Amino acid sequence: MFLTISTTASPAGPATDLGFLLHKHPDRAQTFSTSYGDAHVFYPEATAERTTAALLLEVDPPALVRRGRTKGRGGAPDAALAQYVNDRPYAASSLLAVAMRTVFSSALRGECRNLPERAAAPLPLRVEVPVLPARGGAALVTRLFEPLGWRVETEPVALDPLFPEWGDSRYVRLTLDGELRLSDALRQLYVLLPVLDDSKHYWVSADEVDKLLRFGEGWLADHPEQKLITSRYLSRRWALTRQAMERLELARLADADDIEVEEIDNAVEECGGPDEAEERPTPLAEQRREAILAALHAAGAARVLDLGCGQGQLVAALLKDPRFTEIVGVDVSVRALDMAARRLRLDRMGERQSSRVALLQGSLAYTDTRLKGYDAAVLSEVVEHLDLPRLPALEYAVFGSARPRTVVVTTPNAEYNVRWESLPAGHVRHADHRFEWNRAEFGTWAAAVAARHGYDVAYVPVGPDDPEVGPPTQMAVFTLTTKEAAA
């Protein structure tokens, strides 16, 4: 597979500056070993007026098989022959993207000790990819690159030039022209090549989210095809895609409002950037956890259920408090539980600590005898993710069947949404929220649940309690009545 990057002279300097920016001398052809073959960098032309750098990746098909079966779309193994006879050595894909990261690592980071001002400035660039797989066709290629400032030319590659009646293949010849920083161009190619191929040659794990956000910084958050890019880059793994989208939204809101925006979802609190020296407001997610812990302490709970535990943020907080002797996290998503186990480092946890915690897979829409007999249960930012017709099933499973002495429920307060200037009017805080209640609606639901199942209920504001619209999060603490507890 093959890719070229060209530039021309400009008032800022000669075209041969491209060699400095790529950290590859135009007079030398260099070879780099990768896990799947050799990557060669050379310059077909290198003059002060125009310089072109080429990256040629020679893929070794047996190496692909040795290191893991060649994957087709959706991750299914190809037929035996297709492991060796396929488009991987010829069509730009994640293999070429990884080779770019290996060979041009400094350029991707925008680093150039000799010409730092050139690395930080836009260059006239021309990128050519002779064979690019494009699931979605030339129109999708244009939709992905044009918003980034490129002039896009695509030429379909015929299935067979000798038989034009067969039509075009899913491959195109791509030419991009524009004035961008070299690092931006490389980072965009790194992400979008595998997106267009819609397949990766390696297993997509949780660290791919960090990689996507790192290479998508500065352009992905505002891209009109953000959702498609994120989903495809993460091989349509729903949990990872959701996590990436939440982190992108958080970054966008934080940039717009210059504040920590933690109200989007219960899972977003782990998505913030590095700590900064200046004092920041306590994130809403942290205030929410503190309010939940305070309610559990007041109830005297020792054995606690975290229902809809997600990636285990609340479970981790509960583990730090020795007053909680048994903590059970429950979630319908096995992948979320795997991520929670990694967060908690269950495989490295000491015997005494590990005896206090368990993670269970289960749906809150069904009764589960494993959940009976606990002091307290927490539903933190869970109910709004269910369709309203399914709420009665959750209500019975928790309040009617499991029946802990205390139930703590938190949910967004829809009235407070007007205080977030970047949240469009009429929109909920997260795309997966099926609804968001105002204080009266939440109070009506909570009072009816309490009456049906023999609980008293008290309401606690979480976060700044605005005199007009109330707090950003509303919390209800249900306690079994004395009569019901005695029974």
VOGU-3710 file (C-alpha; in Angstrom, 3 decimals, decimal comma):
1> mfltisttas> 0,000/0,000/0,000  1,182/3,463/-0,862  0,728/7,092/0,200  2,446/10,307/-0,867  2,569/13,746/0,758  3,691/16,707/-1,329  4,274/20,377/-0,646  5,431/23,368/-2,642  7,570/26,376/-1,871  5,967/29,214/0,050
11> pagpatdlgf> 7,133/32,556/1,477  7,822/30,708/4,734  10,436/28,442/3,173  11,428/25,948/0,476  9,501/22,754/-0,169  12,427/20,682/1,115  11,467/21,755/4,640  9,116/18,767/4,435  12,135/16,575/5,152  12,749/18,388/8,444
21> llhkhpdraq> 9,080/18,174/9,427  8,899/14,431/8,720  12,336/13,837/10,279  13,354/11,918/7,161  16,200/13,132/4,941  15,230/13,541/1,249  18,552/12,084/0,076  18,052/8,782/1,867  15,644/5,899/1,417  14,866/4,412/4,822
31> tfstsygdah> 13,256/1,138/5,861  11,439/0,454/9,123  10,257/-2,907/10,415  6,656/-3,298/11,509  4,774/-6,310/12,823  3,277/-6,970/9,406  6,069/-6,081/6,996  8,534/-3,340/6,067  7,693/0,344/5,705  9,834/2,324/3,268
41> vfypeataer> 10,143/6,110/3,196  11,670/7,822/0,164  11,324/11,005/-1,878  10,334/10,676/-5,567  11,102/14,378/-5,896  12,889/16,847/-3,626  13,459/20,335/-4,946  13,063/23,761/-3,413  9,924/24,236/-5,533  8,230/20,884/-4,861
51> ttaalllevd> 8,984/17,962/-2,578  7,124/14,666/-2,289  7,553/12,077/0,463  6,274/8,549/-0,122  5,383/5,842/2,376  5,321/2,337/0,945  4,212/-0,509/3,193  5,110/-4,011/2,044  2,685/-6,236/3,895  3,639/-9,839/4,534
61> ppalvrrgrt> 0,324/-11,808/4,311  1,664/-14,822/6,293  2,646/-12,410/9,069  -0,957/-11,234/9,237  -2,072/-14,815/9,799  0,685/-15,591/12,305  -0,159/-12,567/14,446  -3,912/-13,079/14,233  -6,440/-14,058/11,630  -7,151/-11,545/8,916
71> kgrggapdaa> -10,463/-9,963/9,763  -13,224/-9,069/7,408  -15,925/-6,534/8,082  -17,498/-7,005/11,479  -14,508/-9,012/12,737  -15,514/-12,390/11,314  -12,589/-14,589/10,163  -12,258/-14,811/6,404  -12,125/-18,116/4,594  -8,837/-20,012/4,720
81> laqyvndrpy> -7,618/-18,825/1,321  -8,666/-15,244/2,022  -6,231/-15,169/4,928  -3,440/-15,062/2,347  -5,165/-13,644/-0,736  -6,870/-10,374/0,171  -6,619/-6,615/-0,295  -4,520/-5,953/2,814  -1,161/-5,604/0,999  -2,594/-3,129/-1,497
91> aassllavam> -5,382/-1,001/-0,033  -4,844/1,727/2,563  -6,146/0,534/5,926  -5,330/0,457/9,624  -2,076/-1,271/8,645  -0,962/1,871/6,829  -2,193/4,057/9,691  -0,077/2,110/12,188  2,913/2,357/9,841  2,393/6,150/9,719
101> rtvfssalrg> 2,419/6,309/13,501  5,593/4,216/13,625  7,494/6,101/10,935  6,207/9,659/11,428  5,675/9,711/15,207  7,372/13,088/15,774  5,543/14,672/12,844  2,213/13,395/14,189  2,963/15,200/17,446  3,873/18,374/15,559
111> ecrnlperaa> 7,454/18,319/16,859  10,359/19,730/14,860  13,373/20,996/16,766  14,999/22,529/13,677  11,934/24,305/12,269  9,362/24,655/15,071  7,668/27,625/13,394  7,111/25,600/10,202  5,645/22,697/12,174  3,162/25,068/13,817
121> aplplrvevp> 2,075/26,748/10,562  -0,144/25,533/7,697  1,581/24,200/4,586  0,292/23,769/1,033  -0,202/20,002/1,044  -1,237/17,389/-1,469  -1,954/13,846/-0,267  -2,474/10,981/-2,698  -3,633/7,459/-1,902  -3,810/5,295/-5,054
131> vlparggaal> -6,071/2,616/-3,567  -8,378/3,495/-0,706  -11,184/1,166/0,437  -14,300/3,273/0,936  -17,323/1,558/2,435  -19,866/4,236/1,665  -18,342/5,274/-1,635  -16,808/8,484/-2,887  -19,600/10,540/-1,308  -18,563/9,385/2,166
141> vtrlfeplgw> -14,909/10,173/1,454  -15,925/13,730/0,591  -18,129/14,031/3,694  -15,244/13,001/5,903  -12,463/15,155/4,446  -14,171/18,297/3,115  -15,213/19,654/6,549  -11,536/19,543/7,529  -10,572/22,039/4,839  -9,488/19,650/2,086
151> rvetepvald> -10,374/19,873/-1,595  -11,276/16,272/-2,335  -10,927/14,388/-5,601  -11,978/10,761/-5,825  -11,742/8,459/-8,806  -13,527/5,097/-8,552  -11,404/2,038/-9,240  -13,098/-0,334/-11,665  -13,612/-3,941/-10,654  -11,809/-4,907/-13,828
161> plfpewgdsr> -10,737/-2,404/-16,503  -11,173/-5,127/-19,111  -14,837/-5,546/-18,184  -16,248/-2,057/-17,555  -19,767/-3,493/-17,480  -18,908/-4,986/-14,100  -18,932/-1,486/-12,663  -16,817/0,094/-9,963  -15,287/-1,549/-6,915  -15,494/-0,189/-3,379
171> yvrltldgel> -12,022/1,325/-3,845  -11,189/4,875/-4,925  -8,096/6,828/-5,804  -7,959/9,748/-3,393  -6,327/13,139/-3,829  -6,486/15,800/-1,107  -5,348/19,398/-1,517  -5,324/21,991/1,213  -3,377/24,235/3,547  -3,055/22,518/6,903
181> rlsdalrqly> -0,435/21,865/9,503  1,376/18,683/8,634  0,599/17,190/12,047  -3,123/17,847/11,542  -3,071/16,190/8,131  -1,287/13,111/9,451  -3,601/12,777/12,447  -6,671/13,036/10,246  -5,324/10,347/7,919  -4,421/8,160/10,879
191> vllpvlddsk> -8,050/8,141/12,042  -9,932/8,275/8,740  -8,075/5,598/6,756  -9,361/2,743/8,967  -12,736/4,499/9,262  -13,204/4,367/5,494  -11,976/0,773/5,364  -14,401/0,011/8,216  -12,132/-2,733/9,528  -9,084/-3,054/11,749
201> hywvsadevd> -6,359/-5,640/11,747  -6,131/-5,739/15,536  -8,461/-6,170/18,482  -10,051/-2,899/19,559  -9,689/-2,460/23,298  -10,539/0,352/25,717  -7,263/2,202/25,086  -8,450/2,872/21,516  -10,752/5,548/22,952  -7,762/7,483/24,278
211> kllrfgegwl> -5,997/7,025/20,958  -8,999/8,316/19,003  -9,344/11,389/21,195  -5,603/12,075/21,074  -5,404/11,975/17,284  -8,825/13,585/16,867  -7,988/16,548/19,088  -8,844/19,846/17,474  -11,042/18,471/14,679  -13,167/15,489/15,689
221> adhpeqklit> -15,345/17,199/18,309  -16,874/19,545/15,713  -16,909/17,176/12,745  -20,421/16,705/11,286  -19,735/12,959/10,898  -18,391/12,580/14,425  -20,724/9,727/15,338  -19,924/7,678/12,234  -16,174/8,258/12,644  -16,246/7,283/16,296
231> srylsrrwal> -18,355/4,183/15,759  -16,299/2,868/12,860  -12,940/3,678/14,414  -13,953/1,699/17,507  -15,261/-1,203/15,379  -18,854/-0,451/16,384  -18,244/-1,457/19,985  -21,163/0,317/21,574  -19,729/0,843/25,061  -16,479/2,303/23,737
241> trqamerlel> -18,323/4,473/21,209  -20,575/5,843/23,910  -17,606/6,576/26,148  -15,786/8,408/23,354  -18,853/10,445/22,406  -19,391/11,480/26,014  -15,799/12,570/26,381  -15,965/14,554/23,146  -19,146/16,272/24,315  -17,613/17,024/27,681
251> arladaddie> -14,574/18,580/26,009  -16,811/20,629/23,715  -18,926/21,957/26,566  -15,880/22,651/28,702  -14,318/24,636/25,860  -17,534/26,546/25,291  -18,282/27,357/28,923  -14,777/27,294/30,411  -16,046/25,115/33,267  -15,984/21,516/34,328
261> veeidnavee> -19,166/20,061/32,833  -19,871/16,850/34,726  -23,634/16,839/34,433  -23,818/14,926/31,153  -23,906/11,388/32,532  -22,829/9,290/35,480  -19,952/7,787/33,476  -18,489/11,069/32,290  -16,712/12,040/35,500  -13,691/9,910/34,585
271> cggpdeaeer> -13,294/11,685/31,264  -11,781/14,978/32,403  -8,323/16,147/31,447  -5,214/16,326/33,617  -5,319/18,071/36,963  -4,600/21,767/36,872  -2,979/23,910/39,486  -5,846/26,389/39,775  -8,798/25,589/42,001  -11,823/24,218/40,186
281> ptplaeqrre> -15,389/23,676/41,360  -16,103/20,202/42,659  -17,453/18,211/39,703  -21,134/17,370/39,916  -20,415/13,641/39,663  -18,222/13,878/42,753  -20,895/15,861/44,613  -23,386/13,185/43,627  -21,209/10,388/45,030  -20,679/12,334/48,254
291> ailaalhaag> -24,435/12,825/48,632  -25,044/9,111/48,059  -22,381/8,123/50,606  -23,884/10,544/53,135  -27,342/9,019/52,646  -25,967/5,491/53,065  -24,101/6,506/56,227  -27,243/8,102/57,650  -29,145/4,882/56,944  -26,499/2,801/58,698
301> aarvldlgcg> -26,070/0,623/55,604  -23,218/-1,885/55,510  -24,258/-4,182/52,637  -24,939/-2,122/49,514  -26,087/-2,769/45,929  -24,977/-0,431/43,144  -27,635/-1,135/40,509  -26,548/-0,070/37,030  -22,980/0,266/38,250  -21,514/0,950/34,795
311> qgqlvaallk> -17,744/1,213/34,952  -17,625/1,035/38,744  -17,004/4,622/39,850  -19,392/4,413/42,808  -18,240/0,892/43,683  -14,676/2,236/43,928  -15,819/5,028/46,251  -17,709/2,570/48,449  -14,669/0,305/48,691  -12,630/3,139/50,178
321> dprfteivgv> -14,980/3,320/53,170  -14,544/0,417/55,624  -18,077/0,929/56,924  -19,365/-0,831/53,831  -18,646/-4,499/54,410  -20,252/-5,902/51,243  -20,585/-4,080/47,925  -22,258/-5,596/44,863  -22,213/-3,891/41,479  -24,871/-4,998/38,986
331> dvsvraldma> -25,053/-4,079/35,319  -26,654/-5,541/32,202  -23,499/-4,923/30,154  -20,784/-7,554/30,474  -18,352/-5,167/28,826  -19,090/-2,449/31,381  -18,468/-4,991/34,149  -15,148/-5,939/32,549  -14,167/-2,281/32,533  -15,264/-1,953/36,149
341> arrlrldrmg> -13,130/-4,957/37,084  -10,138/-3,314/35,413  -10,846/-0,009/37,131  -11,048/-1,737/40,504  -8,027/-3,952/39,685  -9,862/-6,975/41,001  -7,129/-9,273/39,696  -4,572/-7,511/41,920  -6,781/-6,882/44,927  -5,873/-8,422/48,258
351> erqssrvall> -8,010/-11,218/49,682  -9,579/-9,133/52,439  -10,554/-6,324/50,086  -11,764/-8,621/47,298  -14,046/-10,425/49,754  -16,002/-7,157/50,136  -16,872/-6,683/46,477  -18,647/-8,598/43,705  -19,746/-7,688/40,189  -22,874/-9,348/38,794
361> qgslaytdtr> -24,416/-9,313/35,347  -28,157/-8,844/35,398  -31,066/-6,803/34,092  -32,925/-4,474/36,443  -36,123/-5,175/34,531  -36,316/-8,676/36,058  -36,478/-9,935/39,623  -33,256/-11,473/40,884  -33,042/-13,476/44,114  -29,332/-12,621/44,373
371> lkgydaavls> -30,285/-9,047/45,234  -32,445/-9,801/48,255  -31,441/-9,104/51,840  -29,242/-6,000/51,399  -29,281/-2,919/53,586  -29,387/-0,464/50,702  -29,531/-0,160/46,930  -28,411/2,753/44,780  -29,819/3,719/41,375  -27,490/6,550/40,406
381> evvehldlpr> -28,344/8,171/37,051  -30,056/4,971/35,896  -33,817/5,459/35,613  -33,574/8,074/32,835  -31,875/5,498/30,580  -34,997/3,288/30,595  -38,036/3,713/28,401  -40,940/4,888/30,539  -43,014/1,714/29,907  -40,192/-0,337/31,478
391> lpaleyavfg> -40,042/1,652/34,703  -42,760/-0,422/36,447  -40,661/-3,564/35,885  -37,619/-1,903/37,461  -39,788/-0,580/40,273  -41,037/-4,048/41,175  -37,632/-5,712/40,794  -36,037/-3,239/43,223  -38,798/-2,120/45,617  -41,073/-5,138/45,434
401> sarprtvvvt> -38,688/-8,090/45,103  -35,177/-7,134/46,301  -36,715/-4,829/48,910  -33,652/-3,298/50,628  -34,270/-1,167/53,722  -33,009/1,941/51,887  -33,066/2,865/48,206  -31,230/5,927/46,883  -32,244/7,224/43,452  -30,564/10,118/41,624
411> tpnaeynvrw> -31,611/11,564/38,277  -31,093/14,828/36,359  -33,371/17,762/37,099  -34,664/18,870/33,696  -35,445/22,375/34,975  -31,745/23,029/35,557  -30,887/22,399/31,900  -31,512/26,058/31,061  -28,444/26,943/33,127  -26,189/25,115/30,637
421> eslpaghvrh> -25,761/27,617/27,835  -24,282/25,033/25,439  -27,219/22,627/25,815  -29,763/23,348/23,062  -33,258/24,137/24,270  -35,445/21,063/24,510  -32,502/18,644/24,473  -31,686/16,133/27,181  -28,194/16,010/28,670  -27,219/12,770/27,026
431> adhrfewnra> -28,337/11,104/23,820  -29,228/7,868/25,651  -31,589/9,574/28,115  -35,130/8,472/27,327  -36,566/11,299/29,438  -35,569/13,820/32,100  -37,970/14,752/34,894  -38,568/18,120/36,448  -38,861/18,221/40,235  -42,648/17,819/40,267
441> efgtwaaava> -42,541/14,813/37,929  -39,801/13,120/39,942  -41,657/13,815/43,165  -44,890/12,351/41,769  -43,134/9,169/40,632  -41,194/8,738/43,880  -44,247/9,321/46,079  -46,287/6,770/44,125  -43,492/4,172/44,356  -43,146/4,741/48,082
451> arhgydvayv> -46,890/4,387/48,652  -47,137/1,181/46,617  -44,279/-0,588/48,383  -44,351/0,660/51,968  -41,517/3,201/51,939  -41,154/6,729/53,199  -39,348/9,103/50,843  -37,256/12,223/51,375  -35,770/14,511/48,729  -32,229/15,862/48,736
461> pvgpddpevg> -30,782/18,439/46,297  -27,381/17,595/44,790  -25,222/20,431/43,503  -25,964/24,163/43,669  -29,628/24,639/44,556  -30,764/27,394/42,211  -33,650/29,379/43,723  -35,516/29,370/40,407  -34,803/25,995/38,796  -33,490/23,877/41,670
471> pptqmavftl> -30,368/21,678/41,730  -28,760/20,001/38,701  -29,340/16,552/40,235  -32,307/15,482/42,319  -32,068/12,622/44,802  -34,769/10,624/46,560  -33,997/8,498/49,619  -36,567/5,744/50,204  -36,726/4,086/53,643  -38,925/1,145/54,579
481> ttkeaaa> -41,595/2,221/57,011  -41,287/0,848/60,528  -44,228/-1,450/59,929  -42,818/-2,835/56,687  -39,331/-3,242/58,142  -40,731/-5,207/61,072  -42,673/-7,450/58,721
//
